[in-house]
Amino acid sequence: MTTTSHPPRGPPVWGTAALLCLLPIVTYASVIFRRYGLRDDYAILREAEMEPGKIFRVCASQGRPLYGALLELSTRLAGDIDGLSGLRLLGVVALGLLAVSVFLLLLGEGWRPAPAALLAAFLPLAPSAQVIANWGICWPQAPALLLGIGAFALARRGLPWPPQPLPRSHGWRLAAVGAMAAATLTYQASGLFYAVLVAAALVARREASLRDTAHWLARHLLVMGLGLTLAFCLTKLAFALGWLTPSVRMVFEKHWLDKLAWALTHVLPNALALTVLNNSPGTPSPDSYRLMVGVTLVLLGAGLAVEGQRTGRAGVGRWLLGLVMLSAISYSVSFLAGERWPSYRTIYALTGVWSVFFVASLVNLGGVWPSRGPRVATLLLGGFVAASAVLAHQQSLELFALPQARELALMEEGARQVAPQARPRVFVRYARQTDTSAPRRYLDEFGSVSVDAEWVAKEMLRELVQERFPQERDVSRLYRFAGGQALTVPSTYDILVDMRRLRPGPEHSRGISLRQPPPR
């Protein structure tokens, strides 16, 4: 990539930064303040009010104490279902700050303003970012991303380029390790966003030798590794001293070769698809998804070929070294964990690394046609970002807000039938994931059903009844709850909430029925 020795500053840059900050707010504005929650949202509202400290303890048991502290405090302030919009707003605002931070750091690394702005604009629109923007309890992941970016910003001050003997003052490097550890103690996978900025700096240094690149890259990976290690040691110390109880999920992977094969076939394609969403495992991936994976690979191959023509084998080696090493480190935490759950909220850093090389490849191809190529490349990138914004807006509505609002409306209608003096018997018929009213589904993130288990049904109903009777300390005593996948004894309930009617047919348009108690 062509670099500039003195990154531009002034009104155009700060105007672009302001637009980048506003882009996520505009994209997600239609869903931020809608009335809905998603699965765990309802449980944390009760826990923040009735079980102080529980949210912190649960998150800390998984090595995320800062996440727990942020989530518990913000949920307590949110108060109710309408207050969940405040959590979503926090996540969206933080995504805007992420875009601005990336843009300014890219300029500092020598990127031209146009590709820097477009790459920064894409990152808050990726599927991983959509989860943060639309799921209330996920908003603390965004501060972890910012801490990862901050760790890179600090490290670059203490790791000079080209590589040379390090100055005796270790302040910047120690601060970077501390920021990386704080990001890890917030949300492990998000702190690895540090690697995205390293990738951006690597592709901008075309004049660097392979040896210098490897030396510089090793220093940054060391900073990341020390931050991860510090966070891990602090967590283990808290467990050993009895301050925290480790979660059963704190288990390391034992079958690394099998995990590697699984990651290459189930996780990496989701990152390669960039802006296009996959379907849940077990269902065919959309044609657009497979096409985007192919386009990314072809474009990266072409960009790598151009890099080889310009800088020789050293340039090809630098790109391949950076792509392989940074892809590995950006997924390292999830790879080491003894779980195999290919969720989008754990691959944000991996997607970001491939996004950097995607943009750099397109810029490289534009340079082949010096007179008009850069402008064409910018237009193509602009179209890609615009399409990503449209997809992020559409998927936020169709796969988060509207399906979850339908579930909430069904349960809300049942909650309105509760008459405390009668202490009615409420039966909730749980939905199946195939009952979703969303046009598509991916795991528990996109288009999923919330009320498919007893604990979600109980929490949602309790929260809605609590809104009707705010003076009651324990509203669960105002009704008798039961639930299941099938209604076996029709005469034993007063109110039926049938969550399987998320897609009402012509023969029924409501999911609620009220039955009078049998005469005594």
N, C-alpha and C positions, 0 to 999 in steps of 0.2 A: 504494500500500500504506500501511496505517496504521503509523506509526512511533512509537516511544517515545523521549522525550528522554533518559531515563537507563536504559540497558540493564540488565536484572536481573542480579544476581549472588547467589551464595550456594549452599547445598547443592543446590537443585533444578537449577541450571545445571550445576554440576560433576558431579552424578549423571547428568544427560543426556549430558554430555561423556564420562563413563566408558562409558555404554552405546553411544555412537557409536563409541568406540574398539574395543569388543568386537564390534560387529556384523559387520565383515568377517571377523574370526577365526571367529566362529560360522558364518557363511555358507559359508566356504571350508574349514572344518576337515576335511571328509571327503576333500579332495583334497590338502591341503598335504603330508601325510606318506605319501601313496601312493608306490609305487615306479614311477616313469615319468620319461621325458624327452621332449623335443620337438625334432626336427631338430638345430639348432645346439648344443643342450645337450651332446650327446655329443662334438662337435668341441672345444668350449671346455674340457671336462674334460681332454682330452689336451694341448691347447695350453698350458693353464695349468701343466701338469706338465712337459712336454717342450720347449716353445718359449717360455720366459719372455720377456715383452715383446711377443709377437705380438698378443695381444688388444688391448693398449693401442694399438699402432701401427695396427691395422686400424680401430679406433673413432676414433682421433685423425685418421686420414686422411679421415674423413667429418665432421670438425669436432666430434667428441665425445670429447675426451681425458679428461674427468672420468668419463664413462660407462665408458671403457676401463679406467681405473685402478680404479674400484669393482668392475667385473665381474671383472677379473683377480685382484684380491686375494680377493674372496669365493669365486670358483671354486676357487682354490688351497686355500682353507680347506675348501671342500665336499669335495673329494677324489675322490668317486666318485658313482655314480648315486644311491645313497641320500642322499648329501649335497645333492643338488639340492633336497630338501625344505627345507633351510635357506634357499636362495635364495628359494623361494616364500614362506616364512615372513617373510623380510625385506620382500618386496613387500606382503604382506597387512598387516603391522604398520604400514608406512608409509601404506597406504590408510586405516587407522584414524586415524592422526595427521592425515591430510588432512581427514577428516570433522570431527574436533574443531576443527581450525584454522578451517575454513570456518564452522562453527557459531558460534564465539566472535567471529569477524570480522563475521558477519551481525548478531549482537546489537549489536555496536559501531556498525553502520551503521543501527540502528533497527528491524530486523526483529523481529516478535513471536516468542517462543520456539518455538511449535509449528511454523509454516512454516519457520523457520530450521533446526530440528532435522530436519524431514522432508526438506528439500532437501539438507542435509549428509549425511543417511543414504542418499539415493539415489545420490550421486556415486560411492561405492566399489562400487556394484552395477551400474553401466552396463557395456555390452559392452567398452568400452575398458579399464575397470578389471579385467574378467575376464581379459583378456590378460595384464596385469601380474601378477595373482594366480596364474595357472596356468602361465606360461611362465618358467622359471627365469632365462633370460638377459635377460628384460625388467624385472627388479626395479629396476635403476637409474633407470628412468623415474619411479618413485615419488619418490625424492629430488629429481628435477628439478621435479616438481609442487609439492613443498613449498617449493623455492626460489622458484618463481613466486609462490606465495602469500605467502612471506616478503617478496618484493620489493614486493608491494602493501601489506602491513602497514607497511613502512618508508616507502613513498611517501606514504601517507595522513597520516603525521606531518608531512611536509614540504610537502604541498599542501593548504592550509586550505580549508575550505568555510564560507561561500560564497567563490568565487574573489576574491582580493584580491592586491595586490602581494606578491610572495614575499619572505619574510624573507631577510636577507643570509646567514644561516647555511645552507649548502648540504649539511650533513652527512647528513640523512635522505634527501635526493634522490640524493646520490652513492652512499649505501649501497644504495638501491633499484636504481640502475643496475648496481652491482656484483653484487647478488644476481640480477638479471635476466640479466646476462652469464654468471654461473656456471651458472644453469639452462640457458641456451642451449648452453654448452659441455658440458653433461651430455646433454641430449636436446632438440633444438631445439623440437620440437612441444609437449613437455610444459611448457616454461617459459612458453608462451603461456596457461597456466591463469590467469595474472594477470588476463586479460580477464574471466574468470568473476566475480571479485570486483568488478571495475569495473561489470559489469552489475548485480550485486546492489546495489551502492551507488546506482546510477543509478535503479533502479525504486523505491528507498526514499525518494527526495527528490522527493516530489510537489509541494512548494511552489516548486521551482526554476523559473526562467524558461528558455526555450529557449537564450537567449544565455549565461546562466551555465552551463548544462549543457554547451554546446558548448565553452566556455572551459575548464571543469574536465576534460572528456573529452580535449581536445587536450593538456592537460598530462600526463595519465596515458599517453596514447599516445606522447608524446614520451619519457617515461621508458622505456617498453617499446622504442621504436625505438632509443634510445641504447644500451640494454643489448644488443639484437640486433646493432647496428653494432659495438659494442666487441668482442663475441665474434667477429664476422666478421673484424674487422681483426686481432685476435690470431691467429686461425687462418691468415689470409693471410700474416702476418708469419712465422709458424712455417714455412710452406711456402717463403717467399722465402729464409729463412735456411738452408734445408735440414735443419731439425730434423725435419720431417715430410714425407711424400710424399703429395700429394693423391690422393684416390680418383677413379676415372673417373666416379663417381656425383656428384661435385661440379660439376654443370652446371646453369645457369639455364635456365628455360623460355623459349622463343623465340616461341611462338605463343600469346599471351595470350588472345585472343578464343576460340580453340578450347579452351584450358584452362579458361576461365571457363564455357563451355557444358558441358564435361565435368564440372566440379566441381558445377555446379547440378543435373545429372542423375544423377551417380554418387556424389557425396560428401554433399551436403546432405541428401538423403532419409535416409541412415543416421543423421545427427544428429537429424533430425525424428522418427524412430521411437523415439528415446530408449532405451527398455529392450528393444525387440523387435529380434531379429537378422534381418539380410537373408541371402539365399543368394548364392553366388558369381555374378559376372557371367556371363551366358549361360544361366542357369537362372531360371525364374520366381520372383519374390519371393512369400513367403507372404502369404495374405490378411490375417493378423494384422499383418504389417508394413505393408501398404498402409493398413489401417484405422488403425493408430497414427499414421502420417504425416498422415492426414486429420484425426484427432482433435486432434493438436497444432496444425495450421493453423486449424481451426475455433475451438479454445479460445483461441488467441492473438488471432484476429480479434475474438472476443467480449470478451476482456479489454481489448483496445485500444479497443473501443467504449465500455466502461464508463469507462476512463481518460479518454476524450474528453468524456463527459458530466460528469465531475467536475472536470476541470482545463482543458477546452477544447482548442483547437488546439495550444496549447503542450505539453500533456501528450501528445497524439498525436505531435507532432513529436519530443519527447524520446525516447519509446519507439522510434520508427522510426529516429531518428538512432543511438541506442545499439545497436539490433538489427543494423542494417546495418554500422555501423563496427566493432563488436566481433566480429561474425561474420567480417568480412573479416580483421581482425587476428589472430583466433584460428586462421585457416587460412593465414595469409600465408606462412609458411615452406614448407609443402608446396605452396602455389600457385606460389611462385617456383622451386621445385626442378624440374629437367627430368625428372620422373618422373610417371607417372600410375598410381598404385597406391592404390586406395581402401580402405586398411587401417584397422581400428578403432584401432590404436595411434597413429595420427596425427591423430585427430579428437576426442580427449578434451576439449580446450578448447572446440571448436565445439559439441559436445554439451552441455557445461556451460553455455555461454551461452544456448542455447535452453532448457535446463532451468530456468534462472533466470526467463525470461519465461513459461515454462509454469506454474511455481508461482505467480508474481505474477499471472498472468491468472486462475487458479483462485481465488486470494485476493480479487481484485477482484470476481469474480462472486459470491463469498460475501457480500461487503459490500452487494450489492443487497438482500439480505434480512437486515436488521440483527439481528433477534431470534435467528434460528437459522442463517442462512447461513454465518457463520464456522465454526460447529461442523460443518456439513455439508461445507464445503470441507476442513476438517482431516481429517474421516473419509475423504473421497475421496482426499486425498493420502496418508493412512496406508495405505489399500488399495492404492494405486499402488506405494508403497514395499514393502509386504509382497509383492505380486506380483513386483516386481523382485528381491527377495531369493530367492524361490522359483525364479525363472528363472535367476538367477546360480548358485545351488546346483546346479540340474538340469543346466545347460549345462556347468558345470565338470566334472561327472561324465561326462556323455554325450558331450561334444565335445572334452574334453581328456584327463582321467585314464584312463577306461576304454579308449578306442580306442588311446591310446599305450601303455597297459599290455599290451594284446593284442599289439601289434607287438613290444614288448620281450620278451614271453614266448615268441613264436615264435623270435626270434633267440637268446634265452637257452637254449632247448632245443637249438638247433644248437651253441651254444658249449660246452655240456656234453659234446658228442660228440667234441670235439677231444682227441686223444691225442698229446701232443708227440713221443713217440718215433716215431710213424708219419708225422708231418708231413702230415696229411690235406689233401686238396683239397676246399675249401668253395666251393660255388656258391650265391649268393644271387639268387633270382629277384625282381626289384624289383616292387613294387606300382604300380598306377596310382592316381591320385586317386579314380577311380570305384570302387576296391576298398575304400574306407574302410568300417569297421564302424560308424561314427557315423551317426546318423539324418539328419544334414544337414552341409553343409560351407560354409565361407566362406574363400576364399583359402588362405593358409598359417597361419591363426589358429585357426579353429573347425572341428573335425572333419576336419582335413586328414590325409593320410598322410605319415609321415616318410620311410620307406624307399622312395622313388621314384627314387633316384639312387645312383650308385656311392659317392660320398663319404660319404653318410649311412650306407649299409650297412657300409662299412669302419670308420667311427668307432664305430658301435654294437657291431659284432662285436669290435673290438679292446678296447673298454672292458669287455665281458663276459668275454672271455678273460683280461684283466688281473686281474679279480676272482678268477678261479680260480688264477692263478699270479702273486701279487703280488711274488714275488721276482725275476721276470723283468724285465729292463730294457726289452726290446723284444719283446713277445709276438707281433708280426706274423710273426716268423721261425718260430713254432711251427706254422703252417699256411700253405697256399697259397690265396689268395683269387681268386675270379672271380665275375662277376655279369653280369646282363643282363635284358632284358625277356622273353626266351624261352630255354628250355633246348634247345639245338640238338644237342648231342653227349652223350647220357646216360651213355656209358661213361667219360667223362673226369673224373668227380667221385666223391668218397667221401661227402660230406655235402651234401644239398640243403636249403636253407632257402627255402621257397616263401612269400613274403610276400603273394602274391595270395590266399592262403587265410585272409584276415582274417575272412571270413564263411563258415565251414565248412559244407558241405552234408552230407546224410545219408551220402553215399558216402565222405567222408573227414572226419575230425575233427582231424587234426593237419597242421601245415605243415612237418614235418621228416621226412626219410627218410635212413637211413644205408645206404650201399652199401659193401660190402667191396671192397677193391682187387682188380682182376682178377689171377688167378694168374700168376706169372712163368714 
